[in-house]
């Protein structure tokens, strides 16, 4: 028990920042609901949906394309059967399913009170980030890194380096809390 306490104290001195993912960590994920809604509303067959969706959401999430181009390309690449509705398909289920995980937020705030720097790091798009800002999701974080603003997305090693540089901490001085294993693996590669 004494050894565990000693290691805990050493770790406490080494760790300076805790980086939290947003969707699936600070708030419950709406990814599945959005995908299903898009497929159903636009009449896209499931077998042709995933590849274009992944490619285009990556581009939208890095700010390479805007929403107009995103929908135009998705419609074309999937041979969607129905027109795009006036209401944003990226926002409809996002708003409905918006629910903060209060227990994780409480941990983040407790860590901040204990002197740790807390950051939010999210693969997101502009409309989701604007909505999250309006709901105060990022208000108590010392730093927020959003993929569409920096042109990088997890699990690229570059976004972790960027975040660490902004935090002014070495890799071994930070911890990532994320719900996707590929992001954890990439963060471990950075150190």
N, C-alpha and C positions, 0 to 999 in steps of 0.2 A: 504494500500500500504506500509506503514511503517513497519507493521508486516511482510509482505512478504520479504521486504529487510533485515530485521533483521534475519529471518529464513535462507535466502540465505547466509548471512554472516556466520552464525553459521555452516551451512552445508559446506561452503567453508573451514572452519577451521577444520571440522571433517574429510572430505574426503581427503585422501592422494594419492590414486591410482585409476585409471580407467582401467579395464580389458576388452579388446575387443576380441570377437570371430573373426575368420578370414572368413571362408566360409559363405556367407549370410550376413556378416556385413562389413568387410574391403574390401571384393571382392564379386562379385555376385556368387551365388551358381551354381555349375554344377552337383550337385547330381542327379537330375532327368535325365539329358542328359546322364550321365554315366550309370545309371541303364538301360535306354532304349537301349543304344548302346550294352551293355553286353547281354541283353536278345535277341535282334535281331541277333547279330553276332554269339552267341553260340546256338541259337535256343532253348531258354528256355521258357517254357510256364509261363505266368505271375502268375498263381495260385500256382506254386511251387517255385517261385523265392524269394519272400520277406523274409521268415523265414531263409533259409540258408544264404542269403545275409547279413541280419542283424547280425546274429551270427558270421559269418566269418569276416565281416568288423570290428566288435568289436574286435575280436582276432587279426586281422592284425593291427588295429589302436592302440592296446596296445602292439604291438611288440611280441605277444605270438607265432604267426606263421609268416613265410615269404611269399612273393608273390607266390613262386612256390607251397607251400602247400595250400595257399589260392585258387589258380586256380584249383588245383587238387581236393580239397574237394568240391568246388563249382560245378565243372563239374560232379563229382560223385553224390552229393546230389540232384542235380536238373535234372539228366538224360539229360544233354545238348546234343543236336543233332549234333553240329558242333565242330570242333577242335579249339583250341585257336590260334588266328593269331599271327604272329611274332610281330606286333606292339602292344604295351601295351594298353590293354583296359581300364586300370585305368588312362592312360595319354591322350589318343586320344581326348576325349571330354573335358578333363580338360584343355588341352592346347588351344583347339579351343574356349572354353568359358571363358578363362581367361580375366577378366576385373575388375580392381580395382574400388571401389566406391570412387571416388575422394572427394566427399562431406564428407564422414565419415573419410577418411584419414585426411582431412583438420581439422576436429574437433579434432582428436587425436593429431595432431601436435600443434594445438592451445592450447590444454590442457597441453601439455608438456611445451610449452613456458610459460604458467601461473604457472608452478612449480609443476604440478601433475606428479606422476610417471605413465607412461603408459606401459601396458603389453598386449601381445597377448597370448591368451589361445585357443588352437585349438585341436579338435578331427581330427586327420589327419593320413596319412600314409607317409612313408619315401619318396616315389617318388614325392608326392604332395609337401611336405615340401622342398625338394631339388629344385623343380621348383620355388616355391614361393621365396625361398632365392635368386635364380638366377635372379629373377625379382625385388628384393629389397623390398619386402613386409614388412619384419621385420626390415629393416635397422634403422629406427628411434625409435624403441621401446626399452625401458629400460630393458625389460625382455621378453623372449619368452618361453612359456611352451607348448610343443607338446606331445600329448597323446602317440605316439609310442616311444618317448624317455623316458618318465617317467613311462610307464606301467599302466597308469590310463586314463579313459575317462569320460567326462561329460555324464551323470549327477551324477557320483559318488561324494559323499561328499569329499572323500579323495583328489581328484584332486583340489578342491577349497581350502582345508586346505594346500595342498602342495604349491599352488600358493601364498596364503597369507603368508606362512612361508618364501618363497623365497623373497617376497616383503618386509618382515619384517613389516607388518601392521596387525592390528586387523580387524576382519570381518566388523565391523561398519565403518572402515576407507576406505573401497573399494566399488566400484560400478562395476557391470558386465553389459556389453552391449552384448546381444546375440539375435539371431533370433528364438531360440527354447524355447517355454514356459517351457518345462521340465527342461531345464538348469537353467532358471531364478528361478523356484520353488526350485530347489536344492540349488542354491546359497543363496536364502532367508532362507532356513533351516540352513545354516551355519552362517547366520547373516549378 
